[in-house]
Amino acid sequence: MTDVTDVLDTRATPDLGRDGAAWWRQAAVYQIYPRSFADSGADGIGDLPGITQRVPYLSRLGVDAVWLSPFYPSALADGGYDVDDYRAVDPRLGTLEDFDELVAALHGAGIKVVVDLVPNHTSDRHVWFQEALASPKGSPARDRYVFRDGTGPDGSLPPADWTSTFGGPAWEPVGDGQWYLHYFAKEQPDLNWKNREVRDDFLTTLRFWSDRGVDGFRVDVAHGLAKNLPDALPTQAELDAHPKDGTHPLWDRDDVHEIYAEWREVFNSYDPPRTAVAEAWVEASRRARYASAEGLGQAFNFDLLEADFDAAQFGEIITFNLELAAESGSSTTWVLSNHDVVRHATRYGLPARGASTAKQGSAWLLARGAEPALDHELGLRRARAATLLQLALPGSSYLYQGEELGLHEVPDIPDEARQDPSFFRNPGVDAGRDGCRVPLPWTRDGVAFGFSAAAPFLPQPEWFGERSVEAQEDDPASTLTLYRDALALRHELQGDESLTWVTTSRSAVLAFRRSGGWLCVTNFGDRPVPLPAGEVLLSSAPLEEGALPGATTAWLREPAA
């Protein structure tokens, strides 16, 4: 690797610093699933005061922002993404005063606050939906949602044969010949975003949280709000075959951006402007509009999350998404794990997915972790290498709670303890997402490994103790130490949003240069490779006589010219 030469230089708007209006452009954002982070109330469920107590941990970790998954009142039909009230806190998790104290503590530690917003649907316990059920067909209350007459002589058949994302029918009867649309669980009725009252209420919600100091929003199912349903509804097969060109009846319609233009006016009325990131599962070519300065400002790029641990795949994905971000004027986002997928330490220890379109790790989850065989050590080694590469990239890095501990997915949760609706609605097909939502281990032992004084709402495996914060706290070789060192060094090294690829003579090696004269080199192969000249600043695994081992990333400072 001595013949390094520049082959690509992708540039975007320079970063304005951690405290400037563009703090989000290259931020490290830590996702907290509140019910699984820390419990202060001894009931086995994480809460807001528990997070506040752990702010020193987050500060030492070195993240720039915290993203809070839903903490609103909810029956937990979908882990909190079924929201009863968008401007309140679930009493099991705390109060609005607790929220204010958490924001103050995070801001006091220099950490921004991003909250989850779920605008595609409410819960079926929301006051609006309860009013809709009590109101007649054609009423203003029902117009806030998507109601349709059933088919058949008495309306006893659904309006269409659509399938819910969680399995089963997407239409639910209400007993008077009408049905409502729920593209997720039946407890999550879809809102009608053509209704002005719906639009205005969410503008109020944006202001409510922004006024309480929230710095940004993560927008759930951002591509699903605008819908245009004809009188004669298409079949599921017709929906599946519909062009992905902005005219789909349900997904990624061009007119959804009219909604976000209104949101942008609200964001820009604050100083500094509030930020937002779209969860939009759309064609890559259509992602830029969600990330535009006239819209939400940033959109998730899940491409690395779906890739194998492979140099060619990573290189293509990185190049493509940096070019896409440059076109939109936004910065891109990098994600390896979150609350919806198998943890990357586990994915990388399973056989590569290759050309399969199956969700990575799905077969292993269905087999309760019995097969295919999981190589725990290799999976963690690759995960550490991938994370160090991720943190070297220009753009925002989104980290999921527990990955800094090197946690693996928990596959063998007893059926009676499971929470995820996808497990119950798709038996034998989908094992659900509970395995990445198991409460964090803070101590080596105890009834809940320091998470709570009571048994946790999802059971923790015995091996959690050896991966706990306490077990890793003072270990210089631990994954927790690697994350802390990488995030601290990232702040020191971070420059403009440029990346320059560096050629190597080995197809399994990926290398790039960042402004300021430092390199990131990742060996995706199995055998050690020589490193270019320079001072090694950090590596995801120990070097072998100066060479970079397989499944390892190193950051190097280049020699002065």
N, C-alpha and C positions, 0 to 999 in steps of 0.2 A: 504493500500500500504506500509506496514511496513516490509514485507518479501521479500525485493529486493534481487535477486540473478542473477549472470551473466549467460547468456545462449548462447551468440554468440559474437565473437570478429573478426571483419573483418578489415584487415590492407592493406595499400598500401604504396607507396613511400611517405616519409614525405614531407611536404610543405617547400619550400625554401624561403618563405617570399614575401611580396608585391613587392619588388624591384628586386628579383632574377629572374633567367631565368625561373623558374617554378611558377611565380606569378599567372598564370591562374588556377592552380590546385584547389585552394579554394577561388577563387575570387567571389565577388559580382558584376555582370555585369548588367548594366542598359541599356535597349534597348530604343533608341530614334527613333521615326518615324518622320523624320525631318519636314515634311510638317505640322505636328500636334503639334509640341513642343512649339515653340515661333517664332513670326514674328516680325522682325525688320523693314520691308519695307512697312508696312501699306497697303499690298495688300491682306490680308486674308490667305496667305500661309506661313507656317513656313519656316525658312531659316537658313543657317549656322551662320550668325552673331547673329541671335536670340539665338542660342544655346550658342555661346560664351558669350553673356550677362548673361546667366543663369549658367555659370560655378560655381559661388559662391554657388548657390542652390545645385548643384550636389556635390560640395565639402562638404557642411554641411550635406547633406544626408548621405554621408559616403561610396559611392560606390568605388570599385577598378578600374572599367573600364566602358567605354561607348561603346555600339555597335550602330553604325549608320546604319539604314536601307538605301536603295539606295537613293543617292543624285545626281545621274548622269543625264545627259540630257535624257529626256523621254517624250513621248506623254501621259503618265499615263494611258495607256490601262490596266495596272495591277498595279496601285499604285507605279510606279517607277521600278518595276521588269521587265519592258520592256526597255532595256538599249540601247540608241543610240550610246553612246561613253563611253567606260569603263575607260578612262583616262581624264575625264573632269567633271566639275560641271554644273548642270542645271543652266542656267542664272537666272532663277526665284528664285534659292536658294543661289546664290552667285557666287564666282569665286574661282580659285585655290588659290589665295592669301588669301581669306577668310577661305579656308580650312586649310591652313598653320597656320593662326592665331588661329583657333580653336584648332588645335593639340597642338600648343605652350601653349595655355591657359589651356588645360586639363592636359598636362604634368606638367605645372607649379603648378597645384593643386594636383599632385601625382596621376592622373587618366590616365590609359592606354586607347588606342584607337583601336577599332575593327571596320572594315568596312565590309559591305555586298558585296559579290561577286556573280554574277549570271551567271555561266558558261554554263548552259544547253541550253540557247537560247539567242539570241539578240532581239532587237526590229526590226520591219519591216522597220524602218527608218535608221537603221545602214547602213553605207556606203557599207559594204560587201553585205548586202541583196539587196540594190538598184542596185549594180553591177550585182548580180546574176539574177535579173529580166530583166536586159538589155542584158544579155548574153544568148547564145544558149544552148540547151540541151548538156550535156557532157562537158561543159566548166569548167575550173578550178574555176571560180567564183561560179558556182552552186555546186561544190564539197565541198565547205565549209559548206554546209547545207545538209539536207536530202531531196533530190528531187527524185521523182519516176514518171514513166509514168502512166497515168490514164488507167482505164480499159474500155472496150467497144470498138466499132469500131472506134470511133473518140477520144478516151481518155477522154470522158466527165464524166466518173464515177470515183470515188476515187479509189486509189490503194487497199484500205482495208476499212472495216467498223468500224474502230477504233473511239472511243469516247474521246473527250477532257476532261481533268480534270474539266474544267469550263463548260462542257456541249456542245452538238453539235458535229459535225465531227472534227476529229483530222487532216484531210488533207484539204488543200485549193488549188484550181486550180489557175494557173497563165495565162491561156488563150492560151497556145501553146501545150496542150495535157499533160503537166506535172503538178504535184501537189507537194506541200512541206508539211512536217510534222510539226505540232505545237501541242504538247501535253498539252499546256495551251491555252491562247487566240490566235486567228489567227494573231494578231500583234506580236507574239512571236515565230518566226521560230526556230526550233531546229537546233543546230550546229552539224556538223559531226566531232566527236572527233577522227576519224581515220585519219583525214587530219593533216599533220605535221604543216602546216601554222597556223591552229587553236591552236594547242598545244603551238607553239612558241609564238604566240601573247599573250596568257594568262600568259606565263612565264614573258613576258615583263610587263604586267599589274601588276603582283605580285611585281616585282621589282620597278615599278613606284611608287606605294603607300608605299611600305616599305622604299624606299629612302626618302619619305616625312615624315617619322616618324611613320607610322602606325605600331601598335604592333601585330595585328592579323587580321584574316579574318573569317567571318561567311560565309560558302559555301552553297548557295541555291541549293536545289535539288541535293545534292552531289551524290546521288545514280543513277542519270539518264544520266550521260555523255556518258558512253560507250554503244554503241548499235551494234547489229549484226543482220541485216535484210536480210533474205534469199530472193532469187528471187521470190519465191511463198510466199507472206506474209501470216501469220496466221490470223485467224479471231479474233475479239474481245473476243469471247467466249474461243478460244484457248489461247489467252494471259492471260485471267483471270484464266484459269485452269493450267497454266504452273507452274511447281515446282519452289519454291523460293530457289534455290540451287546454284545460281551464274551463271546459264545458260539462264536466261530469255532474250528474244531478246532486251528488253528495260530497265529493271530495275535491279539495284544491281548486275551487272555482275562482275565476278571476275577480269576481265581485267581493270575495272575502277581504280583499285589500282595501275596499272602501271602509270596512269596519276598522282596520288597523290605522288608516289615515286619521280617523277620529281619535283613536287612542294616542297616536303620536302627538296630536295637539295637546292632549292632557299631559303627556310626558314632558313636552317642551315648555309647559307653563311653569315647571319647577326649575330651580337653580341649585345644583346642576340638574340637567334633564334626567328623568328616570329612564331606566333601560329595560329591555325585554329581550327574551330569547324564545324563538318558536320551536316547539316540538312539532315538526311538520314532516311526516313521512311522504315525501313527494319525489317526483323525478328530479334528479340533481340539477337539471337545467332550469327548473322552476323554483329552486330554493332561494335564489337571489332576491326575489321580490319580497319575501318575508324578512330578509336581512337588510333591506334598503333603509336609508335614512328617513324615508317618508313612511316607513312601516314600523315593524317591531325593532329593527336595528341589528338583529343577529338571529341566526337559525342554527339548530343543532345539525352537525354532520356526524352521522352514525356509521360512516363507512369503515373506520378502523375497528369499531365494535363488532362488525360482521366479518372481518377479515381473518384468515388464518395467520399464524405466526410465520410470515413469509416475506422476504426482502422485496420481491417484485411487486406483490400486492401492496405492501406499505408504501413503496416508492411511487407507484401509480396513483394511489389514493391521496397522498400528500401533495404531489404535484397538481393534480386536478383540483383539489379543494383550495389550494392557495391561489390558483388562477381564478377560480370561481369567486373567491372572496375579493380579489382585486377588481373584478368586474362590478361587483355590487358596492364597493367602497367600504364594506364591513370587514371585520376580521373573522376568520373561521373558528370553529370549535372542535375540540378533540375529546373523545369519550371512549373509555375502554370498559367501564362498568357503570351500572345504575340500578335502580330499584326494579327494573322490568326484565333483566337478563341474568343469565348464569355468570357468576363472577369470573373475571378473566384469568385469575390464577387457576381456576378449574378448566376453563375452555382450552387453555394452552397445554393442559396435561392430558387431553383427550385426543383421539385421532383427528387429523385435519378434516374439515368439512369438505374441502375441494369444491366440486361442481354441485354438490347437494344444495338444495334450497331450504332444507329443514333448519329450524332454529337450532343454533349451536348448543349442544349439551342436552337437547330435548330427549333423545333416546336414553341417555345416561340417567336423567332424572326419572323417567318412567320406570327404569329398572332399579330405582332407589339407590343408585350409585354402585350397583353390583357389576354392571357391564355397559360399555367396554371398560377395561381396566384403566383407572386413573393413575397417572404418574404424578403424584403430589409434588415431589421435589422438582421435576422438570417444569411442571406447570407454574410453580412459584418463581423459579429461576427466569423463565421466559416472561412472566408478568412483571418482574422487577426490571428486566431489560426494556420491555415495551413501555413501561411507565417513564423510565428515564429518557427514552427517545421522545415520548409524548411531551414531557415537560421542557424539552429543548426546542420544540417547534414554535414558530410565531403563531399568535392566536391565543384563544382562551382554552385552558385545560379544565375539564369538569371531572372531579374526583368523587368517588362514592364512599360513604362512610364504611370503614372496615378494610378497605383495600390497602390502607397504610399499615395494617397489621398483617397483610398477606393472607387474609381469610379466604378459605375455600367455600364453595357452595355447600349447604347442608341438604343432602338429598333424601334423608331417611326420616323425615318428620312424620309422626303417626297421623293417619287419616283424621282421627277425631280432634287433632290439634290444628289442622290446617285452616287457613283463613281465605285464601284467594278464590274468587268465584270461578276462574277459569278451570281450576281443578274439579269443581263440582259440576260445572256445565259441560265439560268435555272429558268424562271419565275414560281412562285408558288412552287418551289422545294428548292431553296437556296436563303436566304435573303441577302447573302453577308456578308462582314466583315467590313463594314463601321462603325458599331456601336462601335467598340473598337478603331477606328481611329479618333474619333471626337477630335478636338483640345483641349488642356488642359486649365483648368480655373486657372488663377493666382490671380485674384482679385474677390471680392464679386460681383462687378457689372461692368458696361461698355459694350460697343457694342460687345465685344468678351471676356468678363471677363479677360481682361489683356493679352490675347493671341496676339491681334492685334488691331490696330486702325481702322481696317476695318472689315466688316462682314466676318467670317471665311468660308473657302471653304466647310466645312461640318457644318451644323447648330448645335449649342450647346443648350441643354435643359435649362429651367429656373432654375432647381435645381442645376445646376453646381456651382452657386455662393456660396452656403452653403458648398460645398466640395472643394472650391478653396484653394490654398496655403495660401492666406491672411486669410481666415476664420479659418485655422487650425494652423497657424504659432505659436501662443502663447498658444495653448490649450494643456495642459499636457495629456489629455485623447484622443487626436486626433490620427487618423491613421498615419498621417505624423510624429507625435512625436514618435509613436511606431516604425516606420521604422528607424528613426534616432537613437533612443536609441538602437534598436536591432543591427544595423550595427556597431555602435560604440563598443558595448559590444562584438560583434562577433570578432572584431579585438583583443580585450583584451584576450578573452578566447581561441582563435583558437590555436590548437596544431597539433599533427600529424593526419593523415587520418584514425583514428580508431573510431569505434563505438561498444559499448557493450550493447546489449539488457538487459533490466531489467524486470524480471517477475512481473506481477501484478495479483491480484485476480479478476480483472474486464476486461471483453473482450473488453469494449469500451475505455480502457485506453492503450495508447502506451507510453513507457518510454525507454530511452536509456541514457547511460553514455558516455561522451566524456573525452578524456585525460585531465588531469588537475583537475579532481575531481568535475565536474559539471554535472548536469542532465537536460534533457529536458523531460517534462511530458505533454502529450496532452490528454485531456478528450474529446473524440468524442461523448460522450453520452449527455443526457439531465440533469442528476442529479449531484450535487456536489459530489466529492470524496476526501478522505483525501490525503494530500501530505506527502511524506517522510520527515524526519528531514532534516533541512538545511536552509540556507539563501535564500529567494526568491530574485533573481536578477532582474527579469522582468517577466511580465505576459501580455497576450494579452487582458485580461479583469480583473477587480478587483476581488480579492478573496472574498469568502463568509465565514467570521469567520474562516479564515485560511484554508478553503477547496477550491479545484479547481472546479469552476463551469463547467457546460456543455459547449461544444464548446469553450474551452479555453486551451491555452498552457502556461506553466510556465518554466522558467529556474531557477535552484537552484544550489547553491554551497553546496556541502556536508560538514558535520562537519568534523573537523580534527580528525584523528584517535587517 
